[in-house]
Amino acid sequence: MRVSVWDTYVQREDGKVMHFDILVPNTITDEETIFGFGKQFLKTKPFDTRHLAAKECRFCHIEQATEQIISSIQRVGFHIIEMENCN
């Protein structure tokens, strides 16, 4: 499966900036759908964050998905790779 990687930065209420990637099948191109996946992920965090929009989330590249990523996408429609300040 080929996936699109959306590089995402969101400011937390404590001033730290979260950095994570949203991975979706490369057939999904609607930005609002992808932002919705990011918002869904942010709701799982114990701290508040600012809004998520095009300024914070941008298409980066397309890559081949691993089995773990494919499994996650099949289960919930997307996969998140946490990079910085996500916990």
Residue pairs with C-beta under 8 A, 6 or more apart in sequence:
1 25
1 64
1 65
1 69
1 70
1 73
2 25
2 26
2 62
2 63
2 64
2 65
3 23
3 24
3 25
3 26
3 62
3 63
3 64
3 65
3 69
3 73
3 79
4 23
4 24
4 25
4 26
4 28
4 29
4 34
4 59
4 61
4 62
5 21
5 22
5 23
5 59
5 60
5 61
5 62
5 63
6 21
6 22
6 23
6 24
6 34
6 38
6 57
6 58
6 59
6 60
7 19
7 21
7 57
7 58
7 59
7 60
8 18
8 19
8 20
8 21
8 22
8 38
8 52
8 56
8 57
8 58
9 17
9 18
9 19
9 56
9 57
10 17
10 18
10 20
10 38
10 42
10 49
10 50
10 52
10 56
11 17
11 18
11 49
11 50
12 18
12 47
12 48
12 49
12 50
12 85
13 47
13 48
13 49
14 47
16 85
17 84
17 85
18 49
18 84
18 85
18 86
19 83
19 84
19 85
19 86
20 38
20 41
20 80
20 81
20 82
20 83
20 84
20 86
21 60
21 80
21 81
21 83
22 34
22 37
22 38
22 41
22 57
22 78
22 79
22 80
23 65
23 69
23 73
23 78
23 79
23 80
23 81
24 33
24 34
24 37
24 73
24 77
24 78
24 79
25 73
26 62
28 34
31 54
31 57
34 57
34 78
35 52
35 53
35 54
35 57
37 77
37 78
37 80
38 52
38 57
39 52
40 78
41 78
41 80
42 49
42 52
45 86
50 56
65 73
65 79
68 79
69 79
72 78
72 79
73 79
